[in-house]
Amino acid sequence: QQSSQSASDHGQILSKQKLQELAREVDPTLQLDEELEELILAVADDFIESSVNAACHLAKHRKSNILEAKDLLLHLERNYNMWTPGYGTDELRT
Amino acid sequence: GTQIRSVKNEVFFPPTPLQGKVRKVLSRYPGIEEISPDFITLLSHAAQERLKNILERLSVVTEHKMEFIKN
């Protein structure tokens, strides 16, 4: 049985403890109250769901039955201006 | 294969719940059956980056608020 601190108990994919760790890393003085924690976790959940949806559309467009990192990468670059090196392409970008 | 990452590729989001979430979305797309392992790792990195971005903005807002209270 999982503890009450576990992420999956609340249908969340990330525990509040991990979120607090990340918050401390960004700004050690930043304090998140419970309501804000819930809100940020919901935003993360939405981000994941919409990104996977968009990647699925792109994989379908490629007529592939495999969801690949390059599908997600394209969505992230186009919509969030996010580029993660080492993913999606067979060759390194120089 | 060629080594393209010089640092350990650690994921922030626990992989099992994240994979469960991806599978749930995937069930709406009957043609797609497999998920590449890189997909989950990239998704975790991207979601972490998104959270960091939100927290950074919150930090700036809080700082401004504190300045306002002080003055």
Backbone of each chain as nested JSON, in Angstrom:
{
  "chains": [
    {"id": "A", "residues": [
      {"number": 1, "name": "GLN", "atoms": {"N": [0.841, -1.208, 0.0], "CA": [0.0, 0.0, 0.0], "C": [0.872, 1.253, 0.0]}},
      {"number": 2, "name": "GLN", "atoms": {"N": [0.422, 2.27, -0.762], "CA": [1.229, 3.474, -0.877], "C": [0.895, 4.462, 0.236]}},
      {"number": 3, "name": "SER", "atoms": {"N": [1.83, 5.331, 0.538], "CA": [1.606, 6.314, 1.597], "C": [0.718, 7.448, 1.097]}},
      {"number": 4, "name": "SER", "atoms": {"N": [0.224, 8.264, 2.056], "CA": [-0.667, 9.357, 1.678], "C": [0.066, 10.453, 0.92]}},
      {"number": 5, "name": "GLN", "atoms": {"N": [1.418, 10.432, 0.974], "CA": [2.217, 11.432, 0.257], "C": [2.39, 11.077, -1.217]}},
      {"number": 6, "name": "SER", "atoms": {"N": [1.996, 9.839, -1.553], "CA": [2.221, 9.372, -2.916], "C": [1.411, 10.173, -3.935]}},
      {"number": 7, "name": "ALA", "atoms": {"N": [2.012, 10.36, -5.127], "CA": [1.354, 11.131, -6.17], "C": [0.118, 10.408, -6.697]}},
      {"number": 8, "name": "SER", "atoms": {"N": [0.242, 9.081, -6.893], "CA": [-0.835, 8.358, -7.552], "C": [-2.094, 8.229, -6.696]}},
      {"number": 9, "name": "ASP", "atoms": {"N": [-1.965, 8.386, -5.375], "CA": [-3.13, 8.326, -4.491], "C": [-4.157, 9.393, -4.852]}},
      {"number": 10, "name": "HIS", "atoms": {"N": [-3.671, 10.527, -5.323], "CA": [-4.551, 11.644, -5.61], "C": [-4.792, 11.797, -7.114]}},
      {"number": 11, "name": "GLY", "atoms": {"N": [-4.423, 10.795, -7.869], "CA": [-4.592, 10.86, -9.308], "C": [-3.617, 11.826, -9.957]}},
      {"number": 12, "name": "GLN", "atoms": {"N": [-2.603, 12.248, -9.201], "CA": [-1.601, 13.163, -9.735], "C": [-0.366, 12.372, -10.131]}},
      {"number": 13, "name": "ILE", "atoms": {"N": [0.364, 12.92, -11.105], "CA": [1.536, 12.182, -11.544], "C": [2.807, 12.669, -10.864]}},
      {"number": 14, "name": "LEU", "atoms": {"N": [2.672, 13.714, -10.071], "CA": [3.841, 14.22, -9.349], "C": [3.459, 14.504, -7.9]}},
      {"number": 15, "name": "SER", "atoms": {"N": [4.322, 14.136, -6.964], "CA": [4.011, 14.383, -5.557], "C": [4.267, 15.854, -5.22]}},
      {"number": 16, "name": "LYS", "atoms": {"N": [3.573, 16.332, -4.198], "CA": [3.751, 17.719, -3.755], "C": [5.165, 17.944, -3.237]}},
      {"number": 17, "name": "GLN", "atoms": {"N": [5.718, 16.868, -2.689], "CA": [7.083, 16.946, -2.15], "C": [8.08, 17.277, -3.264]}},
      {"number": 18, "name": "LYS", "atoms": {"N": [7.921, 16.614, -4.418], "CA": [8.803, 16.856, -5.567], "C": [8.626, 18.286, -6.075]}},
      {"number": 19, "name": "LEU", "atoms": {"N": [7.378, 18.749, -6.064], "CA": [7.09, 20.115, -6.517], "C": [7.77, 21.127, -5.604]}},
      {"number": 20, "name": "GLN", "atoms": {"N": [7.707, 20.867, -4.3], "CA": [8.349, 21.753, -3.326], "C": [9.865, 21.777, -3.529]}},
      {"number": 21, "name": "GLU", "atoms": {"N": [10.427, 20.606, -3.843], "CA": [11.88, 20.524, -4.109], "C": [12.253, 21.396, -5.293]}},
      {"number": 22, "name": "LEU", "atoms": {"N": [11.441, 21.328, -6.355], "CA": [11.705, 22.118, -7.553], "C": [11.558, 23.613, -7.258]}},
      {"number": 23, "name": "ALA", "atoms": {"N": [10.547, 23.946, -6.444], "CA": [10.323, 25.348, -6.072], "C": [11.521, 25.899, -5.303]}},
      {"number": 24, "name": "ARG", "atoms": {"N": [12.061, 25.084, -4.413], "CA": [13.229, 25.509, -3.622], "C": [14.449, 25.715, -4.519]}},
      {"number": 25, "name": "GLU", "atoms": {"N": [14.547, 24.855, -5.553], "CA": [15.655, 24.951, -6.505], "C": [15.569, 26.268, -7.288]}},
      {"number": 26, "name": "VAL", "atoms": {"N": [14.356, 26.651, -7.661], "CA": [14.143, 27.883, -8.431], "C": [14.362, 29.114, -7.548]}},
      {"number": 27, "name": "ASP", "atoms": {"N": [13.739, 29.105, -6.371], "CA": [13.845, 30.231, -5.448], "C": [13.665, 29.708, -4.012]}},
      {"number": 28, "name": "PRO", "atoms": {"N": [14.739, 29.672, -3.235], "CA": [14.652, 29.1, -1.877], "C": [13.663, 29.833, -0.96]}},
      {"number": 29, "name": "THR", "atoms": {"N": [13.304, 31.071, -1.318], "CA": [12.383, 31.815, -0.459], "C": [10.918, 31.615, -0.854]}},
      {"number": 30, "name": "LEU", "atoms": {"N": [10.712, 30.968, -1.989], "CA": [9.35, 30.784, -2.508], "C": [8.582, 29.745, -1.696]}},
      {"number": 31, "name": "GLN", "atoms": {"N": [7.397, 30.147, -1.216], "CA": [6.568, 29.217, -0.448], "C": [5.23, 29.027, -1.144]}},
      {"number": 32, "name": "LEU", "atoms": {"N": [4.868, 27.784, -1.359], "CA": [3.62, 27.487, -2.048], "C": [2.595, 26.986, -1.045]}},
      {"number": 33, "name": "ASP", "atoms": {"N": [1.412, 27.609, -1.034], "CA": [0.383, 27.064, -0.137], "C": [-0.33, 25.912, -0.867]}},
      {"number": 34, "name": "GLU", "atoms": {"N": [-1.169, 25.213, -0.135], "CA": [-1.766, 23.986, -0.676], "C": [-2.587, 24.224, -1.941]}},
      {"number": 35, "name": "GLU", "atoms": {"N": [-3.321, 25.343, -1.935], "CA": [-4.168, 25.663, -3.085], "C": [-3.324, 25.888, -4.34]}},
      {"number": 36, "name": "LEU", "atoms": {"N": [-2.225, 26.602, -4.148], "CA": [-1.317, 26.892, -5.265], "C": [-0.639, 25.607, -5.763]}},
      {"number": 37, "name": "GLU", "atoms": {"N": [-0.272, 24.753, -4.826], "CA": [0.32, 23.459, -5.203], "C": [-0.626, 22.677, -6.109]}},
      {"number": 38, "name": "GLU", "atoms": {"N": [-1.888, 22.624, -5.679], "CA": [-2.902, 21.893, -6.459], "C": [-3.027, 22.487, -7.854]}},
      {"number": 39, "name": "LEU", "atoms": {"N": [-3.02, 23.828, -7.906], "CA": [-3.176, 24.532, -9.178], "C": [-2.002, 24.244, -10.121]}},
      {"number": 40, "name": "ILE", "atoms": {"N": [-0.795, 24.303, -9.58], "CA": [0.403, 24.063, -10.407], "C": [0.421, 22.617, -10.9]}},
      {"number": 41, "name": "LEU", "atoms": {"N": [0.038, 21.689, -10.034], "CA": [0.009, 20.278, -10.446], "C": [-1.048, 20.043, -11.524]}},
      {"number": 42, "name": "ALA", "atoms": {"N": [-2.153, 20.786, -11.424], "CA": [-3.198, 20.666, -12.451], "C": [-2.704, 21.218, -13.785]}},
      {"number": 43, "name": "VAL", "atoms": {"N": [-1.922, 22.31, -13.726], "CA": [-1.334, 22.889, -14.949], "C": [-0.372, 21.882, -15.595]}},
      {"number": 44, "name": "ALA", "atoms": {"N": [0.434, 21.22, -14.757], "CA": [1.385, 20.222, -15.265], "C": [0.633, 19.063, -15.921]}},
      {"number": 45, "name": "ASP", "atoms": {"N": [-0.446, 18.661, -15.278], "CA": [-1.269, 17.575, -15.798], "C": [-1.862, 17.938, -17.162]}},
      {"number": 46, "name": "ASP", "atoms": {"N": [-2.363, 19.158, -17.259], "CA": [-2.927, 19.667, -18.519], "C": [-1.867, 19.723, -19.603]}},
      {"number": 47, "name": "PHE", "atoms": {"N": [-0.682, 20.193, -19.223], "CA": [0.423, 20.307, -20.176], "C": [0.752, 18.93, -20.752]}},
      {"number": 48, "name": "ILE", "atoms": {"N": [0.835, 17.941, -19.871], "CA": [1.177, 16.586, -20.303], "C": [0.096, 16.023, -21.228]}},
      {"number": 49, "name": "GLU", "atoms": {"N": [-1.156, 16.179, -20.803], "CA": [-2.26, 15.643, -21.605], "C": [-2.319, 16.295, -22.99]}},
      {"number": 50, "name": "SER", "atoms": {"N": [-2.226, 17.615, -23.044], "CA": [-2.323, 18.296, -24.343], "C": [-1.111, 17.987, -25.218]}},
      {"number": 51, "name": "SER", "atoms": {"N": [0.069, 17.847, -24.603], "CA": [1.274, 17.538, -25.38], "C": [1.202, 16.134, -25.974]}},
      {"number": 52, "name": "VAL", "atoms": {"N": [0.707, 15.181, -25.178], "CA": [0.597, 13.808, -25.685], "C": [-0.447, 13.756, -26.811]}},
      {"number": 53, "name": "ASN", "atoms": {"N": [-1.545, 14.488, -26.626], "CA": [-2.568, 14.562, -27.675], "C": [-1.986, 15.086, -28.976]}},
      {"number": 54, "name": "ALA", "atoms": {"N": [-1.235, 16.194, -28.872], "CA": [-0.637, 16.811, -30.062], "C": [0.362, 15.851, -30.719]}},
      {"number": 55, "name": "ALA", "atoms": {"N": [1.162, 15.153, -29.896], "CA": [2.156, 14.208, -30.422], "C": [1.455, 13.039, -31.128]}},
      {"number": 56, "name": "CYS", "atoms": {"N": [0.324, 12.599, -30.579], "CA": [-0.434, 11.507, -31.202], "C": [-0.93, 11.931, -32.585]}},
      {"number": 57, "name": "HIS", "atoms": {"N": [-1.405, 13.18, -32.686], "CA": [-1.86, 13.703, -33.987], "C": [-0.718, 13.667, -35.001]}},
      {"number": 58, "name": "LEU", "atoms": {"N": [0.471, 14.061, -34.556], "CA": [1.637, 14.089, -35.447], "C": [2.071, 12.68, -35.848]}},
      {"number": 59, "name": "ALA", "atoms": {"N": [2.013, 11.731, -34.903], "CA": [2.367, 10.345, -35.211], "C": [1.381, 9.765, -36.223]}},
      {"number": 60, "name": "LYS", "atoms": {"N": [0.1, 10.111, -36.057], "CA": [-0.946, 9.687, -36.994], "C": [-0.66, 10.262, -38.374]}},
      {"number": 61, "name": "HIS", "atoms": {"N": [-0.252, 11.516, -38.373], "CA": [0.044, 12.206, -39.628], "C": [1.21, 11.516, -40.352]}},
      {"number": 62, "name": "ARG", "atoms": {"N": [2.163, 10.991, -39.578], "CA": [3.294, 10.254, -40.173], "C": [2.895, 8.838, -40.583]}},
      {"number": 63, "name": "LYS", "atoms": {"N": [1.655, 8.493, -40.307], "CA": [1.122, 7.147, -40.543], "C": [1.945, 6.087, -39.798]}},
      {"number": 64, "name": "SER", "atoms": {"N": [2.321, 6.436, -38.577], "CA": [3.119, 5.522, -37.763], "C": [2.271, 4.942, -36.632]}},
      {"number": 65, "name": "ASN", "atoms": {"N": [2.608, 3.732, -36.205], "CA": [1.891, 3.162, -35.049], "C": [2.734, 3.296, -33.773]}},
      {"number": 66, "name": "ILE", "atoms": {"N": [3.861, 4.024, -33.891], "CA": [4.722, 4.252, -32.721], "C": [4.772, 5.746, -32.398]}},
      {"number": 67, "name": "LEU", "atoms": {"N": [4.529, 6.049, -31.142], "CA": [4.633, 7.429, -30.671], "C": [6.098, 7.697, -30.334]}},
      {"number": 68, "name": "GLU", "atoms": {"N": [6.705, 8.623, -31.082], "CA": [8.145, 8.852, -30.903], "C": [8.447, 10.235, -30.338]}},
      {"number": 69, "name": "ALA", "atoms": {"N": [9.673, 10.351, -29.805], "CA": [10.099, 11.618, -29.206], "C": [10.027, 12.758, -30.215]}},
      {"number": 70, "name": "LYS", "atoms": {"N": [10.305, 12.471, -31.5], "CA": [10.304, 13.538, -32.505], "C": [8.907, 14.152, -32.674]}},
      {"number": 71, "name": "ASP", "atoms": {"N": [7.844, 13.365, -32.409], "CA": [6.483, 13.907, -32.484], "C": [6.274, 14.965, -31.406]}},
      {"number": 72, "name": "LEU", "atoms": {"N": [6.755, 14.632, -30.22], "CA": [6.619, 15.555, -29.091], "C": [7.519, 16.777, -29.272]}},
      {"number": 73, "name": "LEU", "atoms": {"N": [8.712, 16.51, -29.768], "CA": [9.691, 17.588, -29.961], "C": [9.16, 18.664, -30.898]}},
      {"number": 74, "name": "LEU", "atoms": {"N": [8.526, 18.226, -31.977], "CA": [7.975, 19.164, -32.958], "C": [6.904, 20.043, -32.303]}},
      {"number": 75, "name": "HIS", "atoms": {"N": [6.041, 19.425, -31.527], "CA": [4.988, 20.17, -30.82], "C": [5.601, 21.184, -29.846]}},
      {"number": 76, "name": "LEU", "atoms": {"N": [6.614, 20.751, -29.104], "CA": [7.235, 21.633, -28.105], "C": [7.943, 22.813, -28.758]}},
      {"number": 77, "name": "GLU", "atoms": {"N": [8.603, 22.539, -29.883], "CA": [9.309, 23.612, -30.593], "C": [8.328, 24.638, -31.143]}},
      {"number": 78, "name": "ARG", "atoms": {"N": [7.246, 24.122, -31.739], "CA": [6.264, 25.012, -32.382], "C": [5.455, 25.821, -31.387]}},
      {"number": 79, "name": "ASN", "atoms": {"N": [5.014, 25.176, -30.327], "CA": [4.074, 25.831, -29.41], "C": [4.686, 26.413, -28.143]}},
      {"number": 80, "name": "TYR", "atoms": {"N": [5.839, 25.913, -27.749], "CA": [6.436, 26.407, -26.509], "C": [7.846, 26.944, -26.706]}},
      {"number": 81, "name": "ASN", "atoms": {"N": [8.292, 26.914, -27.96], "CA": [9.643, 27.382, -28.268], "C": [10.686, 26.656, -27.405]}},
      {"number": 82, "name": "MET", "atoms": {"N": [10.437, 25.391, -27.188], "CA": [11.277, 24.579, -26.306], "C": [12.118, 23.64, -27.154]}},
      {"number": 83, "name": "TRP", "atoms": {"N": [13.412, 23.634, -26.965], "CA": [14.267, 22.722, -27.729], "C": [15.122, 21.917, -26.76]}},
      {"number": 84, "name": "THR", "atoms": {"N": [14.974, 20.601, -26.805], "CA": [15.766, 19.733, -25.943], "C": [16.772, 18.982, -26.8]}},
      {"number": 85, "name": "PRO", "atoms": {"N": [18.06, 19.28, -26.675], "CA": [19.063, 18.613, -27.511], "C": [19.115, 17.113, -27.254]}},
      {"number": 86, "name": "GLY", "atoms": {"N": [19.41, 16.358, -28.298], "CA": [19.588, 14.919, -28.149], "C": [18.342, 14.096, -28.402]}},
      {"number": 87, "name": "TYR", "atoms": {"N": [17.259, 14.743, -28.798], "CA": [16.014, 14.015, -29.051], "C": [15.503, 14.266, -30.471]}},
      {"number": 88, "name": "GLY", "atoms": {"N": [14.768, 13.297, -30.958], "CA": [13.933, 13.516, -32.145], "C": [14.599, 13.366, -33.481]}},
      {"number": 89, "name": "THR", "atoms": {"N": [15.869, 13.712, -33.589], "CA": [16.514, 13.59, -34.891], "C": [17.602, 12.523, -34.828]}},
      {"number": 90, "name": "ASP", "atoms": {"N": [17.88, 11.926, -35.966], "CA": [18.893, 10.873, -36.01], "C": [20.299, 11.442, -35.928]}},
      {"number": 91, "name": "GLU", "atoms": {"N": [20.439, 12.681, -36.403], "CA": [21.761, 13.304, -36.399], "C": [21.786, 14.472, -35.424]}},
      {"number": 92, "name": "LEU", "atoms": {"N": [22.97, 14.748, -34.944], "CA": [23.121, 15.878, -34.025], "C": [23.05, 17.186, -34.782]}},
      {"number": 93, "name": "ARG", "atoms": {"N": [22.436, 18.193, -34.177], "CA": [22.416, 19.526, -34.784], "C": [23.704, 20.224, -34.425]}},
      {"number": 94, "name": "THR", "atoms": {"N": [24.312, 20.886, -35.387], "CA": [25.555, 21.6, -35.077], "C": [25.353, 23.1, -35.228]}}
    ]},
    {"id": "B", "residues": [
      {"number": 1, "name": "GLY", "atoms": {"N": [25.966, 2.278, -30.201], "CA": [25.588, 3.541, -30.828], "C": [26.47, 4.705, -30.354]}},
      {"number": 2, "name": "THR", "atoms": {"N": [26.255, 5.84, -30.95], "CA": [27.033, 7.013, -30.591], "C": [26.514, 7.609, -29.294]}},
      {"number": 3, "name": "GLN", "atoms": {"N": [27.404, 7.948, -28.401], "CA": [26.968, 8.587, -27.162], "C": [26.712, 10.065, -27.423]}},
      {"number": 4, "name": "ILE", "atoms": {"N": [25.481, 10.498, -27.182], "CA": [25.17, 11.898, -27.476], "C": [24.859, 12.703, -26.227]}},
      {"number": 5, "name": "ARG", "atoms": {"N": [24.782, 12.025, -25.084], "CA": [24.496, 12.768, -23.852], "C": [25.643, 12.579, -22.869]}},
      {"number": 6, "name": "SER", "atoms": {"N": [26.199, 13.689, -22.392], "CA": [27.361, 13.601, -21.527], "C": [26.986, 13.543, -20.048]}},
      {"number": 7, "name": "VAL", "atoms": {"N": [25.705, 13.797, -19.747], "CA": [25.277, 13.714, -18.35], "C": [24.21, 12.637, -18.221]}},
      {"number": 8, "name": "LYS", "atoms": {"N": [24.05, 12.12, -16.993], "CA": [23.064, 11.07, -16.755], "C": [21.655, 11.627, -17.02]}},
      {"number": 9, "name": "ASN", "atoms": {"N": [20.874, 10.848, -17.767], "CA": [19.556, 11.312, -18.152], "C": [18.509, 10.978, -17.086]}},
      {"number": 10, "name": "GLU", "atoms": {"N": [18.481, 11.757, -16.02], "CA": [17.552, 11.486, -14.923], "C": [16.2, 12.125, -15.196]}},
      {"number": 11, "name": "VAL", "atoms": {"N": [15.143, 11.394, -14.853], "CA": [13.815, 11.955, -15.078], "C": [13.217, 12.471, -13.768]}},
      {"number": 12, "name": "PHE", "atoms": {"N": [12.532, 13.602, -13.867], "CA": [11.96, 14.253, -12.698], "C": [10.626, 13.603, -12.318]}},
      {"number": 13, "name": "PHE", "atoms": {"N": [9.805, 13.308, -13.331], "CA": [8.499, 12.696, -13.085], "C": [8.669, 11.18, -12.919]}},
      {"number": 14, "name": "PRO", "atoms": {"N": [8.019, 10.579, -11.931], "CA": [8.131, 9.123, -11.797], "C": [7.59, 8.443, -13.066]}},
      {"number": 15, "name": "PRO", "atoms": {"N": [8.409, 7.578, -13.716], "CA": [8.047, 7.045, -15.035], "C": [6.739, 6.239, -15.079]}},
      {"number": 16, "name": "THR", "atoms": {"N": [6.435, 5.461, -14.016], "CA": [5.246, 4.6, -14.095], "C": [3.93, 5.391, -14.182]}},
      {"number": 17, "name": "PRO", "atoms": {"N": [3.674, 6.353, -13.271], "CA": [2.44, 7.128, -13.424], "C": [2.396, 7.933, -14.728]}},
      {"number": 18, "name": "LEU", "atoms": {"N": [3.571, 8.413, -15.153], "CA": [3.636, 9.202, -16.387], "C": [3.265, 8.319, -17.584]}},
      {"number": 19, "name": "GLN", "atoms": {"N": [3.807, 7.107, -17.583], "CA": [3.505, 6.164, -18.66], "C": [2.005, 5.806, -18.648]}},
      {"number": 20, "name": "GLY", "atoms": {"N": [1.446, 5.669, -17.465], "CA": [0.021, 5.372, -17.329], "C": [-0.822, 6.47, -17.943]}},
      {"number": 21, "name": "LYS", "atoms": {"N": [-0.402, 7.705, -17.684], "CA": [-1.111, 8.87, -18.222], "C": [-1.039, 8.872, -19.758]}},
      {"number": 22, "name": "VAL", "atoms": {"N": [0.155, 8.584, -20.297], "CA": [0.345, 8.564, -21.756], "C": [-0.516, 7.458, -22.369]}},
      {"number": 23, "name": "ARG", "atoms": {"N": [-0.528, 6.292, -21.736], "CA": [-1.33, 5.166, -22.242], "C": [-2.819, 5.514, -22.276]}},
      {"number": 24, "name": "LYS", "atoms": {"N": [-3.261, 6.265, -21.268], "CA": [-4.668, 6.66, -21.185], "C": [-5.033, 7.537, -22.392]}},
      {"number": 25, "name": "VAL", "atoms": {"N": [-4.156, 8.496, -22.714], "CA": [-4.399, 9.374, -23.875], "C": [-4.328, 8.537, -25.152]}},
      {"number": 26, "name": "LEU", "atoms": {"N": [-3.362, 7.635, -25.191], "CA": [-3.127, 6.794, -26.372], "C": [-4.356, 5.938, -26.722]}},
      {"number": 27, "name": "SER", "atoms": {"N": [-5.14, 5.58, -25.7], "CA": [-6.309, 4.737, -25.952], "C": [-7.338, 5.429, -26.85]}},
      {"number": 28, "name": "ARG", "atoms": {"N": [-7.214, 6.762, -26.984], "CA": [-8.126, 7.503, -27.866], "C": [-7.644, 7.475, -29.31]}},
      {"number": 29, "name": "TYR", "atoms": {"N": [-6.459, 6.931, -29.529], "CA": [-5.875, 6.881, -30.879], "C": [-5.607, 5.427, -31.257]}},
      {"number": 30, "name": "PRO", "atoms": {"N": [-6.612, 4.757, -31.832], "CA": [-6.514, 3.312, -32.077], "C": [-5.326, 2.881, -32.939]}},
      {"number": 31, "name": "GLY", "atoms": {"N": [-4.854, 3.713, -33.849], "CA": [-3.757, 3.307, -34.739], "C": [-2.391, 3.244, -34.056]}},
      {"number": 32, "name": "ILE", "atoms": {"N": [-2.258, 3.917, -32.914], "CA": [-0.944, 3.991, -32.259], "C": [-0.864, 2.956, -31.136]}},
      {"number": 33, "name": "GLU", "atoms": {"N": [0.12, 2.081, -31.252], "CA": [0.2, 0.971, -30.29], "C": [1.416, 1.026, -29.366]}},
      {"number": 34, "name": "GLU", "atoms": {"N": [2.486, 1.654, -29.838], "CA": [3.722, 1.64, -29.044], "C": [4.184, 3.045, -28.671]}},
      {"number": 35, "name": "ILE", "atoms": {"N": [4.942, 3.095, -27.576], "CA": [5.538, 4.371, -27.147], "C": [7.052, 4.167, -27.112]}},
      {"number": 36, "name": "SER", "atoms": {"N": [7.768, 5.03, -27.775], "CA": [9.233, 4.923, -27.718], "C": [9.709, 5.361, -26.327]}},
      {"number": 37, "name": "PRO", "atoms": {"N": [10.691, 4.658, -25.734], "CA": [11.142, 5.011, -24.372], "C": [11.621, 6.466, -24.265]}},
      {"number": 38, "name": "ASP", "atoms": {"N": [12.211, 6.977, -25.355], "CA": [12.669, 8.367, -25.387], "C": [11.52, 9.351, -25.215]}},
      {"number": 39, "name": "PHE", "atoms": {"N": [10.331, 8.936, -25.646], "CA": [9.166, 9.813, -25.563], "C": [8.867, 10.171, -24.109]}},
      {"number": 40, "name": "ILE", "atoms": {"N": [8.882, 9.156, -23.244], "CA": [8.573, 9.36, -21.825], "C": [9.633, 10.267, -21.175]}},
      {"number": 41, "name": "THR", "atoms": {"N": [10.904, 10.025, -21.514], "CA": [11.984, 10.836, -20.942], "C": [11.846, 12.296, -21.381]}},
      {"number": 42, "name": "LEU", "atoms": {"N": [11.595, 12.496, -22.673], "CA": [11.451, 13.863, -23.182], "C": [10.239, 14.555, -22.554]}},
      {"number": 43, "name": "LEU", "atoms": {"N": [9.144, 13.816, -22.418], "CA": [7.93, 14.374, -21.816], "C": [8.207, 14.832, -20.387]}},
      {"number": 44, "name": "SER", "atoms": {"N": [8.956, 14.03, -19.651], "CA": [9.301, 14.378, -18.278], "C": [10.151, 15.65, -18.238]}},
      {"number": 45, "name": "HIS", "atoms": {"N": [11.155, 15.724, -19.113], "CA": [12.009, 16.922, -19.169], "C": [11.187, 18.169, -19.51]}},
      {"number": 46, "name": "ALA", "atoms": {"N": [10.298, 18.01, -20.493], "CA": [9.493, 19.153, -20.951], "C": [8.547, 19.641, -19.853]}},
      {"number": 47, "name": "ALA", "atoms": {"N": [7.902, 18.692, -19.164], "CA": [6.965, 19.067, -18.096], "C": [7.713, 19.721, -16.935]}},
      {"number": 48, "name": "GLN", "atoms": {"N": [8.916, 19.228, -16.663], "CA": [9.748, 19.828, -15.6], "C": [10.102, 21.266, -15.983]}},
      {"number": 49, "name": "GLU", "atoms": {"N": [10.463, 21.461, -17.244], "CA": [10.823, 22.792, -17.747], "C": [9.635, 23.748, -17.632]}},
      {"number": 50, "name": "ARG", "atoms": {"N": [8.46, 23.232, -17.961], "CA": [7.219, 24.025, -17.885], "C": [6.958, 24.44, -16.429]}},
      {"number": 51, "name": "LEU", "atoms": {"N": [7.107, 23.492, -15.513], "CA": [6.906, 23.789, -14.09], "C": [7.918, 24.825, -13.596]}},
      {"number": 52, "name": "LYS", "atoms": {"N": [9.173, 24.664, -14.027], "CA": [10.227, 25.598, -13.627], "C": [9.889, 27.0, -14.097]}},
      {"number": 53, "name": "ASN", "atoms": {"N": [9.405, 27.083, -15.324], "CA": [9.036, 28.368, -15.914], "C": [7.913, 29.041, -15.104]}},
      {"number": 54, "name": "ILE", "atoms": {"N": [6.924, 28.256, -14.717], "CA": [5.812, 28.788, -13.913], "C": [6.331, 29.266, -12.555]}},
      {"number": 55, "name": "LEU", "atoms": {"N": [7.182, 28.46, -11.931], "CA": [7.724, 28.807, -10.61], "C": [8.596, 30.064, -10.688]}},
      {"number": 56, "name": "GLU", "atoms": {"N": [9.357, 30.204, -11.769], "CA": [10.192, 31.399, -11.946], "C": [9.328, 32.652, -12.046]}},
      {"number": 57, "name": "ARG", "atoms": {"N": [8.225, 32.52, -12.799], "CA": [7.305, 33.66, -12.928], "C": [6.68, 34.012, -11.592]}},
      {"number": 58, "name": "LEU", "atoms": {"N": [6.298, 32.969, -10.842], "CA": [5.706, 33.183, -9.52], "C": [6.69, 33.899, -8.604]}},
      {"number": 59, "name": "SER", "atoms": {"N": [7.96, 33.5, -8.718], "CA": [9.006, 34.099, -7.898], "C": [9.132, 35.598, -8.192]}},
      {"number": 60, "name": "VAL", "atoms": {"N": [9.078, 35.954, -9.479], "CA": [9.172, 37.369, -9.878], "C": [7.967, 38.155, -9.349]}},
      {"number": 61, "name": "VAL", "atoms": {"N": [6.784, 37.552, -9.501], "CA": [5.556, 38.214, -9.026], "C": [5.641, 38.455, -7.514]}},
      {"number": 62, "name": "THR", "atoms": {"N": [6.083, 37.446, -6.775], "CA": [6.193, 37.563, -5.317], "C": [7.173, 38.671, -4.935]}},
      {"number": 63, "name": "GLU", "atoms": {"N": [8.282, 38.741, -5.656], "CA": [9.299, 39.766, -5.39], "C": [8.725, 41.174, -5.564]}},
      {"number": 64, "name": "HIS", "atoms": {"N": [7.975, 41.349, -6.672], "CA": [7.348, 42.641, -6.94], "C": [6.351, 43.005, -5.843]}},
      {"number": 65, "name": "LYS", "atoms": {"N": [5.608, 41.99, -5.408], "CA": [4.591, 42.187, -4.383], "C": [5.25, 42.636, -3.079]}},
      {"number": 66, "name": "MET", "atoms": {"N": [6.377, 42.009, -2.742], "CA": [7.091, 42.342, -1.519], "C": [7.614, 43.777, -1.582]}},
      {"number": 67, "name": "GLU", "atoms": {"N": [8.136, 44.16, -2.754], "CA": [8.639, 45.527, -2.959], "C": [7.513, 46.523, -2.728]}},
      {"number": 68, "name": "PHE", "atoms": {"N": [6.336, 46.19, -3.272], "CA": [5.17, 47.057, -3.165], "C": [4.763, 47.232, -1.7]}},
      {"number": 69, "name": "ILE", "atoms": {"N": [4.779, 46.136, -0.952], "CA": [4.402, 46.176, 0.464], "C": [5.407, 47.031, 1.254]}},
      {"number": 70, "name": "LYS", "atoms": {"N": [6.714, 46.849, 0.935], "CA": [7.774, 47.591, 1.634], "C": [7.633, 49.099, 1.417]}},
      {"number": 71, "name": "ASN", "atoms": {"N": [7.289, 49.469, 0.162], "CA": [7.193, 50.898, -0.16], "C": [5.818, 51.45, 0.204]}}
    ]}
  ]
}
